[in-house]
Protein backbone atom coordinates (compact mmCIF):
# COMPACT_ATOMS: atom_id res chain seq x y z
CA UNK A 1 0.00 0.00 0.00
CA UNK A 2 1.51 3.32 -1.04
CA UNK A 3 1.88 6.46 1.08
CA UNK A 4 -1.13 8.55 -0.08
CA UNK A 5 -3.52 5.64 0.23
CA UNK A 6 -2.22 4.78 3.68
CA UNK A 7 -2.61 8.41 4.79
CA UNK A 8 -6.18 8.54 3.45
CA UNK A 9 -7.07 5.29 5.23
CA UNK A 10 -5.70 6.66 8.49
CA UNK A 11 -7.75 9.86 8.10
CA UNK A 12 -10.92 7.87 7.34
CA UNK A 13 -10.41 5.77 10.46
CA UNK A 14 -9.78 8.90 12.56
CA UNK A 15 -12.92 10.56 11.18
CA UNK A 16 -15.00 7.45 11.92
CA UNK A 17 -13.61 7.25 15.45
CA UNK A 18 -14.34 10.95 16.08
CA UNK A 19 -17.86 10.53 14.61
CA UNK A 20 -18.54 7.51 16.83
CA UNK A 21 -17.43 9.36 19.96
CA UNK A 22 -19.48 12.43 19.01
CA UNK A 23 -22.68 10.43 18.42
CA UNK A 24 -22.18 8.44 21.62
CA UNK A 25 -21.70 11.67 23.60
CA UNK A 26 -24.71 13.36 22.03
CA UNK A 27 -27.09 10.48 22.70
CA UNK A 28 -25.79 9.31 26.06
CA UNK A 29 -25.13 12.64 27.78
CA UNK A 30 -28.49 14.10 26.83
CA UNK A 31 -30.39 11.41 28.71
CA UNK A 32 -31.31 12.46 32.20
CA UNK A 33 -29.67 15.90 31.90
CA UNK A 34 -30.70 19.43 31.17
CA UNK A 35 -28.72 19.45 27.90
CA UNK A 36 -30.59 19.98 24.67
CA UNK A 37 -31.69 16.76 22.98
CA UNK A 38 -29.73 16.02 19.78
CA UNK A 39 -31.66 17.14 16.70
CA UNK A 40 -30.85 17.76 13.04
CA UNK A 41 -28.83 20.86 13.89
CA UNK A 42 -26.80 19.02 16.53
CA UNK A 43 -26.10 16.14 14.17
CA UNK A 44 -25.12 18.58 11.39
CA UNK A 45 -22.72 20.37 13.72
CA UNK A 46 -21.20 17.06 14.81
CA UNK A 47 -20.68 16.07 11.17
CA UNK A 48 -19.18 19.49 10.44
CA UNK A 49 -16.79 18.91 13.32
CA UNK A 50 -15.49 15.48 12.21
CA UNK A 51 -15.77 15.49 8.39
CA UNK A 52 -12.91 17.99 7.78
CA UNK A 53 -10.49 15.47 9.26
CA UNK A 54 -10.51 13.77 5.84
CA UNK A 55 -8.67 16.76 4.32
CA UNK A 56 -6.63 17.83 7.35
CA UNK A 57 -3.24 17.21 5.72
CA UNK A 58 -4.00 19.55 2.81
CA UNK A 59 -5.94 22.29 4.61
CA UNK A 60 -4.61 22.18 8.16
CA UNK A 61 -5.57 25.69 9.29
CA UNK A 62 -9.08 25.73 7.73
CA UNK A 63 -9.75 22.30 9.23
CA UNK A 64 -8.63 23.59 12.61
CA UNK A 65 -10.97 26.56 12.34
CA UNK A 66 -13.98 24.47 11.25
CA UNK A 67 -13.58 21.69 13.81
CA UNK A 68 -12.99 24.05 16.72
CA UNK A 69 -15.81 26.33 15.51
CA UNK A 70 -18.33 23.47 15.26
CA UNK A 71 -17.29 22.09 18.63
CA UNK A 72 -17.53 25.53 20.23
CA UNK A 73 -20.97 26.10 18.68
CA UNK A 74 -22.29 22.79 20.03
CA UNK A 75 -21.36 23.88 23.54
CA UNK A 76 -22.68 27.40 23.09
CA UNK A 77 -26.08 26.01 21.97
CA UNK A 78 -26.24 23.88 25.12
CA UNK A 79 -25.81 20.52 23.42
CA UNK A 80 -24.10 17.82 25.53
CA UNK A 81 -20.37 18.42 25.96
CA UNK A 82 -18.40 16.31 23.48
CA UNK A 83 -14.90 14.94 23.93
CA UNK A 84 -12.79 17.13 21.60
CA UNK A 85 -11.14 14.36 19.56
CA UNK A 86 -11.61 16.12 16.20
CA UNK A 87 -10.23 19.48 17.43
CA UNK A 88 -7.28 17.68 19.04
CA UNK A 89 -6.51 15.91 15.75
CA UNK A 90 -6.67 19.27 13.95
CA UNK A 91 -4.34 20.87 16.49
CA UNK A 92 -1.89 17.97 16.10
CA UNK A 93 -2.00 18.41 12.31
CA UNK A 94 -1.18 22.12 12.58
CA UNK A 95 1.82 21.31 14.79
CA UNK A 96 2.97 18.59 12.38
CA UNK A 97 2.64 20.61 9.19
CA UNK A 98 5.83 21.89 7.55
CA UNK A 99 3.99 24.41 5.36
CA UNK A 100 2.33 26.64 7.93
CA UNK A 101 4.45 29.57 9.14
CA UNK A 102 1.77 30.51 11.67
CA UNK A 103 1.36 27.06 13.24
CA UNK A 104 2.35 28.39 16.67
CA UNK A 105 -0.29 31.10 16.42
CA UNK A 106 -2.78 28.46 15.30
CA UNK A 107 -1.95 26.38 18.35
CA UNK A 108 -2.53 29.33 20.68
CA UNK A 109 -5.90 30.07 19.06
CA UNK A 110 -6.95 26.42 19.22
CA UNK A 111 -5.96 25.96 22.85
CA UNK A 112 -7.71 29.21 23.67
CA UNK A 113 -10.87 27.98 21.91
CA UNK A 114 -10.76 24.78 23.93
CA UNK A 115 -10.43 26.71 27.16
CA UNK A 116 -13.21 29.13 26.19
CA UNK A 117 -15.57 26.30 25.35
CA UNK A 118 -14.69 24.59 28.60
CA UNK A 119 -15.56 27.76 30.48
CA UNK A 120 -18.94 28.03 28.71
CA UNK A 121 -19.73 24.35 29.18
CA UNK A 122 -18.75 24.47 32.82
CA UNK A 123 -20.68 27.64 33.49
CA UNK A 124 -23.86 26.12 31.99
CA UNK A 125 -23.71 22.48 33.06
CA UNK A 126 -20.92 21.74 35.51
CA UNK A 127 -20.53 22.28 39.24
CA UNK A 128 -18.35 25.23 40.15
CA UNK A 129 -15.93 22.98 42.01
CA UNK A 130 -14.64 21.26 38.85
CA UNK A 131 -14.44 24.35 36.71
CA UNK A 132 -10.62 24.89 36.94
CA UNK A 133 -9.93 21.22 36.26
CA UNK A 134 -11.91 21.28 33.02
CA UNK A 135 -10.27 24.45 31.76
CA UNK A 136 -6.75 23.33 32.64
CA UNK A 137 -7.33 19.80 31.37
CA UNK A 138 -8.66 20.83 27.98
CA UNK A 139 -5.94 23.42 27.49
CA UNK A 140 -3.33 20.82 28.42
CA UNK A 141 -4.80 18.34 25.94
CA UNK A 142 -4.66 20.90 23.14
CA UNK A 143 -1.10 21.94 23.98
CA UNK A 144 0.02 18.31 24.19
CA UNK A 145 -1.50 17.53 20.78
CA UNK A 146 0.36 20.45 19.22
CA UNK A 147 3.65 19.52 20.91
CA UNK A 148 3.45 15.94 19.68
CA UNK A 149 2.83 17.15 16.12
CA UNK A 150 5.58 19.75 16.35
CA UNK A 151 8.12 17.20 17.63
CA UNK A 152 7.27 14.84 14.77
CA UNK A 153 7.64 17.68 12.26
CA UNK A 154 11.06 18.60 13.70
CA UNK A 155 12.16 14.99 13.45
CA UNK A 156 10.99 14.71 9.84
CA UNK A 157 12.72 18.00 8.98
CA UNK A 158 15.97 16.70 10.47
CA UNK A 159 15.68 13.47 8.48
CA UNK A 160 15.02 15.45 5.29
CA UNK A 161 18.04 17.67 5.95
CA UNK A 162 20.23 14.62 6.46
CA UNK A 163 18.90 13.09 3.25
CA UNK A 164 19.66 16.24 1.26
CA UNK A 165 23.12 16.50 2.81
CA UNK A 166 23.85 12.88 1.90
CA UNK A 167 22.74 13.51 -1.68
CA UNK A 168 24.94 16.62 -1.90
CA UNK A 169 27.92 14.71 -0.51
CA UNK A 170 27.38 11.90 -3.00
CA UNK A 171 27.22 14.36 -5.88
CA UNK A 172 30.41 16.06 -4.72
CA UNK A 173 32.17 12.72 -4.34
CA UNK A 174 31.11 11.52 -7.79
CA UNK A 175 32.11 14.84 -9.38
CA UNK A 176 35.51 14.67 -7.65
CA UNK A 177 36.12 11.07 -8.76
CA UNK A 178 35.12 11.82 -12.34
CA UNK A 179 37.29 14.94 -12.43
CA UNK A 180 40.31 13.04 -11.18
CA UNK A 181 39.96 10.00 -13.43
CA UNK A 182 38.72 11.75 -16.59
CA UNK A 183 41.04 14.74 -16.20
CA UNK A 184 44.06 12.49 -15.82
CA UNK A 185 43.04 10.40 -18.84
CA UNK A 186 42.36 13.39 -21.08
CA UNK A 187 45.76 14.86 -20.24
CA UNK A 188 47.47 11.54 -20.97
CA UNK A 189 45.58 11.11 -24.24
CA UNK A 190 46.40 14.66 -25.31
CA UNK A 191 50.13 14.16 -24.73
CA UNK A 192 50.17 10.84 -26.58
CA UNK A 193 48.10 12.22 -29.44
CA UNK A 194 50.60 15.04 -29.81
CA UNK A 195 53.48 12.57 -29.81
CA UNK A 196 51.74 10.48 -32.47
CA UNK A 197 51.16 13.54 -34.64
CA UNK A 198 54.81 14.64 -34.37
CA UNK A 199 56.11 11.17 -35.32
CA UNK A 200 53.43 10.36 -37.87
CA UNK A 201 55.74 10.64 -40.88
CA UNK A 202 59.00 9.41 -39.41
CA UNK A 203 58.87 6.90 -36.54
CA UNK A 204 56.12 4.28 -36.81
CA UNK A 205 57.17 2.60 -33.54
CA UNK A 206 56.76 5.88 -31.63
CA UNK A 207 53.34 6.37 -33.18
CA UNK A 208 52.43 2.81 -32.25
CA UNK A 209 53.55 3.35 -28.63
CA UNK A 210 51.60 6.60 -28.39
CA UNK A 211 48.43 5.02 -29.74
CA UNK A 212 48.90 2.07 -27.37
CA UNK A 213 49.15 4.47 -24.41
CA UNK A 214 45.98 6.23 -25.58
CA UNK A 215 44.14 2.92 -25.70
CA UNK A 216 45.39 1.90 -22.24
CA UNK A 217 44.40 5.27 -20.74
CA UNK A 218 40.95 5.14 -22.32
CA UNK A 219 40.32 1.60 -21.05
CA UNK A 220 41.55 2.45 -17.55
CA UNK A 221 39.34 5.54 -17.42
CA UNK A 222 36.31 3.59 -18.63
CA UNK A 223 36.92 1.07 -15.83
CA UNK A 224 37.25 3.84 -13.23
CA UNK A 225 34.06 5.53 -14.42
CA UNK A 226 32.27 2.20 -14.16
CA UNK A 227 33.59 1.86 -10.60
CA UNK A 228 32.40 5.37 -9.71
CA UNK A 229 28.94 4.70 -11.09
CA UNK A 230 28.99 1.32 -9.39
CA UNK A 231 29.48 3.13 -6.10
CA UNK A 232 26.07 4.71 -6.63
CA UNK A 233 24.63 1.21 -6.84
CA UNK A 234 26.40 0.06 -3.69
CA UNK A 235 29.37 -1.71 -5.29
CA UNK A 236 32.59 0.24 -5.50
CA UNK A 237 36.05 -0.85 -6.71
CA UNK A 238 37.96 2.41 -7.10
CA UNK A 239 41.77 2.49 -7.37
CA UNK A 240 43.72 2.65 -4.13
CA UNK A 241 47.31 2.97 -2.94
CA UNK A 242 48.11 -0.51 -4.26
CA UNK A 243 47.74 0.88 -7.79
CA UNK A 244 50.29 3.69 -7.26
CA UNK A 245 53.13 1.78 -9.00
CA UNK A 246 50.87 1.28 -12.05
CA UNK A 247 50.00 4.98 -12.02
CA UNK A 248 53.68 5.93 -11.97
CA UNK A 249 54.46 3.57 -14.83
CA UNK A 250 51.57 4.94 -16.90
CA UNK A 251 52.99 8.45 -16.46
CA UNK A 252 56.46 7.29 -17.43
CA UNK A 253 54.93 5.79 -20.57
CA UNK A 254 53.95 9.27 -21.72
CA UNK A 255 57.47 10.61 -21.08
CA UNK A 256 57.17 11.93 -17.53
CA UNK A 257 60.40 11.53 -15.52
CA UNK A 258 59.57 10.41 -11.97
CA UNK A 259 61.73 9.51 -9.01
CA UNK A 260 59.54 7.75 -6.48
CA UNK A 261 59.59 6.21 -3.04
CA UNK A 262 56.36 4.39 -2.27
CA UNK A 263 55.09 2.78 0.93
CA UNK A 264 51.50 2.70 2.18
CA UNK A 265 51.71 0.35 5.14
CA UNK A 266 48.88 0.97 7.60
CA UNK A 267 46.68 2.80 5.09
CA UNK A 268 43.06 1.73 5.24
CA UNK A 269 40.75 1.73 2.21
CA UNK A 270 39.69 5.40 2.50
CA UNK A 271 43.25 6.64 3.07
CA UNK A 272 44.57 4.49 0.22
CA UNK A 273 41.97 5.84 -2.20
CA UNK A 274 42.69 9.42 -1.19
CA UNK A 275 46.45 8.85 -1.58
CA UNK A 276 45.98 7.49 -5.09
CA UNK A 277 43.80 10.42 -6.19
CA UNK A 278 46.12 13.00 -4.64
CA UNK A 279 49.16 11.57 -6.42
CA UNK A 280 47.18 11.24 -9.65
CA UNK A 281 46.13 14.89 -9.53
CA UNK A 282 49.65 16.08 -8.68
CA UNK A 283 51.29 14.06 -11.48
CA UNK A 284 48.66 15.23 -13.97
CA UNK A 285 49.26 18.86 -13.01
CA UNK A 286 53.03 18.38 -13.27
CA UNK A 287 52.77 16.90 -16.78
CA UNK A 288 50.44 19.71 -17.83
CA UNK A 289 52.28 22.69 -16.32
CA UNK A 290 55.88 21.44 -16.27
CA UNK A 291 56.15 18.90 -19.11
CA UNK A 292 59.47 17.08 -19.41
CA UNK A 293 60.66 18.19 -15.96
CA UNK A 294 61.73 15.81 -13.22
CA UNK A 295 59.07 14.92 -10.63
CA UNK A 296 59.89 13.67 -7.15
CA UNK A 297 57.24 11.52 -5.48
CA UNK A 298 57.35 10.34 -1.88
CA UNK A 299 54.64 8.32 -0.17
CA UNK A 300 55.23 6.72 3.22
CA UNK A 301 54.53 6.72 6.96
CA UNK A 302 55.75 9.72 8.93
CA UNK A 303 54.81 10.56 12.52
CA UNK A 304 51.87 8.19 12.61
CA UNK A 305 50.45 9.55 9.35
CA UNK A 306 50.77 8.79 5.67
CA UNK A 307 52.95 11.51 4.16
CA UNK A 308 52.58 12.41 0.49
CA UNK A 309 54.92 14.79 -1.31
CA UNK A 310 54.97 15.56 -5.02
CA UNK A 311 57.51 18.13 -6.21
CA UNK A 312 58.15 19.41 -9.72
CA UNK A 313 59.71 22.43 -11.39
CA UNK A 314 57.97 25.73 -10.69
CA UNK A 315 55.82 26.43 -13.76
CA UNK A 316 56.10 30.15 -13.06
CA UNK A 317 53.35 32.72 -13.13
CA UNK A 318 50.44 32.98 -10.75
CA UNK A 319 49.32 29.70 -9.23
CA UNK A 320 45.55 29.32 -9.28
CA UNK A 321 43.78 26.59 -7.37
CA UNK A 322 41.50 24.79 -9.82
CA UNK A 323 38.95 22.07 -9.28
CA UNK A 324 41.65 19.44 -8.91
CA UNK A 325 43.45 21.07 -5.99
CA UNK A 326 40.11 21.94 -4.41
CA UNK A 327 39.23 18.27 -4.67
CA UNK A 328 42.52 17.36 -2.97
CA UNK A 329 41.70 19.71 -0.09
CA UNK A 330 38.22 18.20 0.22
CA UNK A 331 39.55 14.64 0.28
CA UNK A 332 42.15 15.40 2.91
CA UNK A 333 39.75 17.40 5.08
CA UNK A 334 37.18 14.59 4.96
CA UNK A 335 39.76 12.24 6.51
CA UNK A 336 40.95 14.75 9.11
CA UNK A 337 44.32 15.33 7.48
CA UNK A 338 46.23 18.41 6.31
CA UNK A 339 47.46 19.57 2.92
CA UNK A 340 49.53 22.41 1.50
CA UNK A 341 50.58 23.37 -2.01
CA UNK A 342 52.95 26.09 -3.14
CA UNK A 343 56.43 27.03 -4.32
CA UNK A 344 59.38 25.98 -2.11
CA UNK A 345 63.01 26.60 -3.13
CA UNK A 346 62.10 27.04 -6.78
CA UNK A 347 59.90 23.94 -6.98
CA UNK A 348 56.15 23.52 -6.74
CA UNK A 349 55.48 21.16 -3.86
CA UNK A 350 52.26 19.48 -2.79
CA UNK A 351 52.37 17.94 0.70
CA UNK A 352 49.62 16.02 2.44
CA UNK A 353 49.29 14.14 5.71
CA UNK A 354 46.59 11.46 5.97
CA UNK A 355 45.64 9.45 9.08
CA UNK A 356 46.98 5.91 9.39
CA UNK A 357 45.64 2.96 11.34
CA UNK A 358 47.69 2.14 14.39
CA UNK A 359 50.03 -0.77 13.65
CA UNK A 360 50.51 -3.10 16.60
Helices and strands as residue ranges (DSSP letters): H 3-30, H 40-51, G 52-55, H 60-76, H 85-96, H 103-125, G 128-130, H 131-198, H 204-232, G 241-243, H 244-253, E 258-262, H 269-289, E 295-302, E 305-313, H 323-334, E 338-344, E 347-355
